[in-house]
Amino acid sequence: MKLIELPALPIAFLRRTGPYGPENRALVERLKRLARDADLLDAGSVIFCAAWDDPACTPPEACRYDACLVLRLAARLPDTRSGYLPDGRYVCFTVPHTPEALSEIYGTAVRTVGCCGLSADPSRPMLEAYPLSLVQRGRCQFYVPVL
């Protein structure tokens, strides 16, 4: 676990609204297909996923999930929206790249951050990060926004 400052990275993204679950993985796969077709997916690519809503407080049908590709230079990805990842301070956890590990970290990360004397920032989403170098080793990152 480490505290980092994330800049406002330019992204191309797809959004899905509905219950979190396997459909989110399909959204990421669609983004990866679009990026491959546009020749924008390579060894240095990073995909972020943003869970905007807490399912404990938001009806499942209103939960928003974004699959995001960090863009370099003035790149554009057809058939996607463009924007920026929310910048600011985050606590970063490196975890196994498995559904079980992600489910567990979603349930414990905010509590862990609180035990370290930090407060989660509810105005920004929790982020999953998939740098290819980590994914190839069976790992990914989980970011909790903090005040």
MDAnalysis code that builds the backbone (N, CA, C; Angstrom):
import MDAnalysis as mda
import numpy as np

u = mda.Universe.empty(441, n_residues=147, atom_resindex=np.repeat(np.arange(147), 3), trajectory=True)
u.add_TopologyAttr("name", ["N", "CA", "C"] * 147)
u.add_TopologyAttr("resid", np.arange(1, 148))
u.add_TopologyAttr("resname", ["MET", "LYS", "LEU", "ILE", "GLU", "LEU", "PRO", "ALA", "LEU", "PRO", "ILE", "ALA", "PHE", "LEU", "ARG", "ARG", "THR", "GLY", "PRO", "TYR", "GLY", "PRO", "GLU", "ASN", "ARG", "ALA", "LEU", "VAL", "GLU", "ARG", "LEU", "LYS", "ARG", "LEU", "ALA", "ARG", "ASP", "ALA", "ASP", "LEU", "LEU", "ASP", "ALA", "GLY", "SER", "VAL", "ILE", "PHE", "CYS", "ALA", "ALA", "TRP", "ASP", "ASP", "PRO", "ALA", "CYS", "THR", "PRO", "PRO", "GLU", "ALA", "CYS", "ARG", "TYR", "ASP", "ALA", "CYS", "LEU", "VAL", "LEU", "ARG", "LEU", "ALA", "ALA", "ARG", "LEU", "PRO", "ASP", "THR", "ARG", "SER", "GLY", "TYR", "LEU", "PRO", "ASP", "GLY", "ARG", "TYR", "VAL", "CYS", "PHE", "THR", "VAL", "PRO", "HIS", "THR", "PRO", "GLU", "ALA", "LEU", "SER", "GLU", "ILE", "TYR", "GLY", "THR", "ALA", "VAL", "ARG", "THR", "VAL", "GLY", "CYS", "CYS", "GLY", "LEU", "SER", "ALA", "ASP", "PRO", "SER", "ARG", "PRO", "MET", "LEU", "GLU", "ALA", "TYR", "PRO", "LEU", "SER", "LEU", "VAL", "GLN", "ARG", "GLY", "ARG", "CYS", "GLN", "PHE", "TYR", "VAL", "PRO", "VAL", "LEU"])
u.atoms.positions = np.array([
    [0.859, -1.171, 0.000],
    [0.000, 0.000, 0.000],
    [0.902, 1.228, 0.000],
    [0.603, 2.183, -0.908],
    [1.389, 3.414, -0.931],
    [0.506, 4.590, -1.330],
    [0.865, 5.760, -0.850],
    [0.140, 6.988, -1.159],
    [0.770, 7.605, -2.398],
    [-0.066, 7.912, -3.407],
    [0.447, 8.506, -4.644],
    [-0.396, 9.718, -5.027],
    [0.154, 10.544, -5.892],
    [-0.555, 11.677, -6.485],
    [-0.772, 11.314, -7.949],
    [-2.026, 11.137, -8.347],
    [-2.350, 10.757, -9.719],
    [-2.702, 12.015, -10.510],
    [-2.029, 12.254, -11.646],
    [-2.393, 13.411, -12.462],
    [-3.698, 13.147, -13.215],
    [-4.268, 14.187, -13.780],
    [-5.492, 14.062, -14.583],
    [-5.099, 13.497, -15.947],
    [-5.083, 12.186, -16.062],
    [-4.640, 11.520, -17.287],
    [-5.726, 11.568, -18.358],
    [-5.354, 11.867, -19.624],
    [-6.341, 11.855, -20.704],
    [-6.756, 10.415, -21.010],
    [-8.050, 10.208, -21.179],
    [-8.567, 8.854, -21.412],
    [-9.616, 8.835, -22.521],
    [-9.756, 7.659, -23.112],
    [-10.917, 7.307, -23.926],
    [-11.666, 6.287, -23.082],
    [-12.998, 6.396, -23.027],
    [-13.709, 5.470, -22.147],
    [-15.069, 5.062, -22.692],
    [-15.519, 3.923, -22.176],
    [-16.872, 3.405, -22.397],
    [-17.536, 3.330, -21.037],
    [-18.808, 3.674, -20.976],
    [-19.537, 3.629, -19.700],
    [-20.659, 2.606, -19.785],
    [-20.840, 1.910, -18.680],
    [-21.965, 0.993, -18.505],
    [-22.680, 1.398, -17.229],
    [-24.008, 1.430, -17.282],
    [-24.814, 1.707, -16.097],
    [-25.652, 0.469, -15.807],
    [-25.559, -0.006, -14.590],
    [-26.286, -1.206, -14.184],
    [-25.528, -1.904, -13.075],
    [-26.047, -3.040, -12.620],
    [-25.391, -3.751, -11.519],
    [-23.946, -4.112, -11.876],
    [-23.043, -3.941, -10.923],
    [-21.660, -4.357, -11.143],
    [-21.640, -5.877, -11.259],
    [-20.801, -6.389, -12.142],
    [-20.719, -7.827, -12.324],
    [-20.000, -8.179, -13.612],
    [-20.272, -9.367, -14.161],
    [-19.549, -9.859, -15.340],
    [-19.676, -8.951, -16.567],
    [-20.742, -8.178, -16.641],
    [-20.918, -7.279, -17.782],
    [-19.805, -6.233, -17.827],
    [-19.244, -5.906, -16.665],
    [-18.142, -4.936, -16.639],
    [-16.919, -5.490, -17.365],
    [-16.660, -6.773, -17.193],
    [-15.530, -7.402, -17.893],
    [-15.752, -7.354, -19.401],
    [-16.986, -7.571, -19.845],
    [-17.301, -7.488, -21.277],
    [-17.049, -6.077, -21.805],
    [-17.339, -5.069, -20.989],
    [-17.091, -3.681, -21.380],
    [-15.588, -3.442, -21.574],
    [-14.773, -3.969, -20.675],
    [-13.317, -3.831, -20.789],
    [-12.825, -4.534, -22.052],
    [-13.340, -5.716, -22.325],
    [-12.934, -6.450, -23.531],
    [-13.311, -5.675, -24.789],
    [-14.474, -5.022, -24.782],
    [-14.885, -4.189, -25.928],
    [-13.913, -3.019, -26.111],
    [-13.532, -2.372, -25.010],
    [-12.571, -1.270, -25.085],
    [-11.239, -1.762, -25.649],
    [-10.774, -2.919, -25.190],
    [-9.510, -3.465, -25.683],
    [-9.578, -3.778, -27.174],
    [-10.715, -4.306, -27.646],
    [-10.884, -4.571, -29.085],
    [-10.784, -3.280, -29.890],
    [-11.502, -2.239, -29.426],
    [-11.458, -0.947, -30.118],
    [-10.031, -0.400, -30.139],
    [-9.329, -0.512, -29.021],
    [-7.957, -0.002, -28.934],
    [-7.014, -0.783, -29.844],
    [-7.175, -2.109, -29.887],
    [-6.344, -2.920, -30.793],
    [-6.613, -2.545, -32.241],
    [-7.898, -2.405, -32.590],
    [-8.267, -2.053, -33.967],
    [-7.703, -0.697, -34.377],
    [-7.557, 0.219, -33.423],
    [-7.016, 1.559, -33.698],
    [-5.501, 1.603, -33.493],
    [-4.894, 0.450, -33.230],
    [-3.455, 0.342, -33.000],
    [-2.999, 1.203, -31.817],
    [-3.817, 1.240, -30.761],
    [-3.501, 2.032, -29.568],
    [-3.212, 1.173, -28.341],
    [-3.183, -0.142, -28.517],
    [-2.926, -1.037, -27.385],
    [-1.551, -1.664, -27.581],
    [-0.634, -1.366, -26.665],
    [0.715, -1.912, -26.764],
    [1.255, -2.196, -25.363],
    [2.520, -2.546, -25.285],
    [3.118, -2.942, -24.002],
    [3.077, -1.836, -22.952],
    [3.007, -0.576, -23.367],
    [2.976, 0.528, -22.415],
    [1.581, 0.994, -22.049],
    [0.565, 0.361, -22.608],
    [-0.816, 0.785, -22.365],
    [-1.254, 0.494, -20.936],
    [-2.124, 1.373, -20.428],
    [-2.718, 1.158, -19.107],
    [-4.223, 1.331, -19.237],
    [-4.950, 0.349, -18.756],
    [-6.411, 0.426, -18.699],
    [-6.799, 0.657, -17.244],
    [-7.657, 1.640, -17.032],
    [-8.227, 1.907, -15.713],
    [-9.713, 1.584, -15.779],
    [-10.271, 1.124, -14.689],
    [-11.715, 0.955, -14.564],
    [-12.164, 1.770, -13.359],
    [-13.240, 2.514, -13.549],
    [-13.730, 3.407, -12.497],
    [-15.118, 2.978, -12.058],
    [-15.242, 2.626, -10.784],
    [-16.541, 2.315, -10.181],
    [-17.005, 3.588, -9.480],
    [-17.950, 4.288, -10.093],
    [-18.365, 5.604, -9.612],
    [-19.290, 5.553, -8.411],
    [-20.008, 4.467, -8.228],
    [-21.064, 4.450, -7.211],
    [-20.881, 3.305, -6.227],
    [-21.211, 3.560, -4.978],
    [-21.169, 2.546, -3.930],
    [-22.473, 1.756, -4.009],
    [-22.403, 0.463, -4.333],
    [-23.636, -0.318, -4.464],
    [-24.407, -0.469, -3.152],
    [-23.782, -0.140, -2.022],
    [-24.497, -0.172, -0.743],
    [-25.420, 1.035, -0.604],
    [-25.158, 2.087, -1.377],
    [-25.942, 3.329, -1.275],
    [-26.688, 3.677, -2.561],
    [-26.354, 3.014, -3.658],
    [-26.913, 3.335, -4.970],
    [-27.690, 2.130, -5.485],
    [-28.896, 2.340, -6.023],
    [-29.620, 1.208, -6.606],
    [-28.769, 0.546, -7.699],
    [-28.782, -0.781, -7.782],
    [-27.939, -1.476, -8.760],
    [-28.103, -0.954, -10.187],
    [-29.324, -0.621, -10.566],
    [-29.558, -0.170, -11.944],
    [-28.959, 1.209, -12.224],
    [-28.505, 1.918, -11.184],
    [-27.927, 3.259, -11.352],
    [-26.404, 3.281, -11.174],
    [-25.778, 2.126, -10.909],
    [-24.329, 2.085, -10.698],
    [-23.588, 2.287, -12.022],
    [-22.625, 3.218, -12.019],
    [-21.865, 3.560, -13.229],
    [-20.459, 2.963, -13.165],
    [-20.036, 2.392, -14.292],
    [-18.720, 1.761, -14.394],
    [-18.101, 2.177, -15.719],
    [-16.896, 2.736, -15.660],
    [-16.191, 3.164, -16.865],
    [-14.981, 2.276, -17.102],
    [-14.793, 1.850, -18.349],
    [-13.566, 1.193, -18.788],
    [-12.797, 2.249, -19.571],
    [-11.557, 2.542, -19.147],
    [-10.798, 3.686, -19.667],
    [-9.431, 3.256, -20.191],
    [-9.043, 3.809, -21.317],
    [-7.700, 3.624, -21.851],
    [-6.971, 4.949, -21.732],
    [-5.821, 4.941, -21.059],
    [-5.012, 6.159, -20.969],
    [-4.433, 6.428, -22.358],
    [-4.645, 7.657, -22.837],
    [-4.192, 8.037, -24.178],
    [-2.858, 8.766, -24.110],
    [-2.057, 8.560, -25.122],
    [-0.787, 9.275, -25.244],
    [-0.904, 10.325, -26.336],
    [-0.214, 11.430, -26.129],
    [-0.182, 12.528, -27.096],
    [-1.591, 12.962, -27.450],
    [-1.864, 13.117, -28.738],
    [-3.186, 13.593, -29.163],
    [-4.011, 12.438, -29.728],
    [-3.826, 11.246, -29.205],
    [-4.529, 10.068, -29.723],
    [-6.028, 10.173, -29.476],
    [-6.789, 9.592, -30.363],
    [-8.246, 9.492, -30.243],
    [-8.629, 8.043, -30.486],
    [-9.645, 7.589, -29.798],
    [-10.142, 6.230, -29.982],
    [-11.577, 6.319, -30.467],
    [-11.832, 5.900, -31.714],
    [-13.194, 5.978, -32.261],
    [-14.202, 5.200, -31.414],
    [-15.444, 5.658, -31.449],
    [-16.576, 5.003, -30.778],
    [-16.469, 5.005, -29.253],
    [-15.730, 5.961, -28.700],
    [-15.627, 6.106, -27.248],
    [-15.833, 7.567, -26.883],
    [-16.012, 7.808, -25.603],
    [-16.057, 9.174, -25.081],
    [-14.646, 9.536, -24.630],
    [-14.377, 10.827, -24.499],
    [-13.059, 11.230, -24.016],
    [-13.212, 12.060, -22.752],
    [-12.172, 12.068, -21.952],
    [-12.192, 12.811, -20.699],
    [-10.869, 12.653, -19.988],
    [-10.905, 12.812, -18.679],
    [-9.705, 12.705, -17.847],
    [-10.038, 11.901, -16.599],
    [-9.080, 11.087, -16.159],
    [-9.236, 10.424, -14.861],
    [-9.198, 11.495, -13.786],
    [-9.992, 11.334, -12.735],
    [-9.958, 12.309, -11.643],
    [-8.582, 12.310, -10.962],
    [-7.960, 13.478, -10.922],
    [-6.638, 13.576, -10.317],
    [-6.746, 13.691, -8.803],
    [-5.597, 13.621, -8.147],
    [-5.566, 13.785, -6.699],
    [-4.802, 12.677, -6.011],
    [-4.935, 12.667, -4.684],
    [-4.246, 11.665, -3.868],
    [-5.052, 10.370, -3.826],
    [-4.325, 9.269, -3.963],
    [-4.917, 7.934, -3.897],
    [-4.000, 7.039, -3.073],
    [-4.598, 6.086, -2.393],
    [-3.820, 5.003, -1.802],
    [-3.888, 3.855, -2.800],
    [-2.721, 3.349, -3.172],
    [-2.614, 2.311, -4.198],
    [-2.257, 0.974, -3.548],
    [-3.050, -0.040, -3.864],
    [-2.801, -1.412, -3.420],
    [-2.463, -2.240, -4.660],
    [-1.474, -3.103, -4.581],
    [-1.203, -4.060, -5.650],
    [-1.741, -5.401, -5.176],
    [-2.613, -5.993, -6.000],
    [-3.334, -7.208, -5.596],
    [-3.306, -8.236, -6.727],
    [-3.593, -9.507, -6.414],
    [-3.716, -10.496, -7.483],
    [-4.819, -10.093, -8.468],
    [-4.590, -10.376, -9.737],
    [-5.561, -10.047, -10.782],
    [-6.577, -11.192, -10.891],
    [-7.436, -11.276, -9.871],
    [-8.491, -12.289, -9.846],
    [-9.789, -11.633, -9.386],
    [-10.936, -12.159, -9.810],
    [-12.207, -11.601, -9.333],
    [-12.320, -11.651, -7.812],
    [-11.805, -12.717, -7.198],
    [-11.893, -12.859, -5.744],
    [-11.086, -11.771, -5.030],
    [-9.872, -11.524, -5.506],
    [-9.022, -10.506, -4.866],
    [-9.630, -9.118, -5.012],
    [-10.183, -8.817, -6.199],
    [-10.806, -7.501, -6.391],
    [-12.038, -7.351, -5.520],
    [-12.830, -8.395, -5.430],
    [-14.015, -8.338, -4.578],
    [-13.612, -8.091, -3.126],
    [-12.561, -8.768, -2.684],
    [-12.097, -8.597, -1.301],
    [-11.568, -7.183, -1.062],
    [-10.773, -6.657, -1.991],
    [-10.195, -5.326, -1.779],
    [-11.276, -4.250, -1.804],
    [-12.300, -4.418, -2.644],
    [-13.414, -3.462, -2.626],
    [-14.054, -3.434, -1.236],
    [-14.099, -4.580, -0.583],
    [-14.741, -4.654, 0.728],
    [-13.887, -4.181, 1.886],
    [-12.563, -4.165, 1.715],
    [-11.692, -3.851, 2.853],
    [-10.839, -2.595, 2.693],
    [-10.677, -2.088, 1.492],
    [-9.721, -0.998, 1.243],
    [-10.049, 0.277, 2.005],
    [-11.312, 0.685, 2.010],
    [-11.672, 1.939, 2.685],
    [-11.392, 1.824, 4.184],
    [-11.700, 0.675, 4.757],
    [-11.431, 0.451, 6.182],
    [-9.919, 0.485, 6.451],
    [-9.145, -0.135, 5.567],
    [-7.689, -0.142, 5.719],
    [-7.129, 1.274, 5.650],
    [-7.625, 2.062, 4.699],
    [-7.193, 3.456, 4.555],
    [-7.527, 4.237, 5.825],
    [-8.723, 4.014, 6.378],
    [-9.137, 4.688, 7.611],
    [-8.250, 4.336, 8.788],
    [-7.802, 3.089, 8.857],
    [-6.911, 2.666, 9.946],
    [-5.553, 3.356, 9.866],
    [-5.219, 3.883, 8.697],
    [-3.944, 4.599, 8.515],
    [-4.105, 6.096, 8.741],
    [-5.293, 6.520, 9.203],
    [-5.517, 7.927, 9.499],
    [-5.928, 8.769, 8.312],
    [-6.288, 8.128, 7.202],
    [-6.727, 8.851, 6.010],
    [-8.229, 8.689, 5.838],
    [-8.841, 9.608, 5.102],
    [-10.276, 9.525, 4.818],
    [-10.491, 9.356, 3.327],
    [-11.330, 8.388, 2.959],
    [-11.676, 8.200, 1.551],
    [-12.449, 9.414, 1.054],
    [-12.245, 9.749, -0.217],
    [-12.933, 10.874, -0.850],
    [-14.108, 10.326, -1.653],
    [-15.341, 10.498, -1.166],
    [-16.496, 9.931, -1.863],
    [-16.844, 10.643, -3.172],
    [-16.202, 11.778, -3.470],
    [-16.514, 12.506, -4.704],
    [-15.779, 11.945, -5.923],
    [-14.808, 11.059, -5.684],
    [-14.058, 10.451, -6.789],
    [-14.237, 8.935, -6.739],
    [-14.137, 8.282, -7.901],
    [-14.348, 6.832, -7.917],
    [-13.129, 6.061, -7.434],
    [-13.389, 4.843, -6.975],
    [-12.301, 3.900, -6.765],
    [-11.878, 3.448, -8.158],
    [-10.594, 3.171, -8.316],
    [-10.063, 2.809, -9.626],
    [-9.357, 1.464, -9.569],
    [-9.539, 0.696, -10.624],
    [-8.731, -0.495, -10.853],
    [-7.774, -0.115, -11.975],
    [-6.508, -0.491, -11.867],
    [-5.528, -0.181, -12.907],
    [-4.894, -1.472, -13.399],
    [-4.760, -1.553, -14.723],
    [-4.223, -2.747, -15.359],
    [-3.057, -2.401, -16.282],
    [-1.882, -2.059, -15.702],
    [-0.697, -1.893, -16.544],
    [-0.285, -3.281, -17.051],
    [0.010, -3.394, -18.334],
    [0.324, -4.694, -18.920],
    [1.464, -5.390, -18.179],
    [2.457, -4.625, -17.733],
    [3.599, -5.233, -17.036],
    [3.167, -5.963, -15.766],
    [2.162, -5.441, -15.067],
    [1.651, -6.117, -13.865],
    [0.725, -7.272, -14.228],
    [-0.150, -7.049, -15.205],
    [-1.117, -8.080, -15.602],
    [-0.384, -9.345, -16.041],
    [0.736, -9.181, -16.742],
    [1.511, -10.343, -17.193],
    [2.068, -11.152, -16.020],
    [2.156, -10.529, -14.851],
    [2.619, -11.234, -13.642],
    [1.449, -11.614, -12.738],
    [0.213, -11.496, -13.261],
    [-0.961, -11.890, -12.490],
    [-1.360, -10.898, -11.417],
    [-1.004, -9.620, -11.592],
    [-1.292, -8.586, -10.599],
    [-2.023, -7.411, -11.258],
    [-2.648, -6.592, -10.442],
    [-3.252, -5.334, -10.879],
    [-3.205, -4.376, -9.694],
    [-3.684, -3.159, -9.901],
    [-3.660, -2.163, -8.829],
    [-5.071, -1.695, -8.524],
    [-5.265, -1.279, -7.284],
    [-6.547, -0.768, -6.820],
    [-6.274, 0.553, -6.122],
    [-6.979, 1.608, -6.539],
    [-6.753, 2.953, -6.014],
    [-7.971, 3.426, -5.224],
    [-7.731, 3.876, -4.003],
    [-8.774, 4.487, -3.181],
    [-8.479, 5.984, -3.121],
    [-9.420, 6.835, -3.590],
    [-9.181, 8.278, -3.512],
    [-9.255, 8.738, -2.062],
    [-8.311, 9.588, -1.664],
    [-8.299, 10.083, -0.286],
    [-8.236, 11.606, -0.269],
    [-8.755, 12.159, 0.835],
    [-8.747, 13.615, 1.018],
    [-7.375, 14.090, 1.461],
])
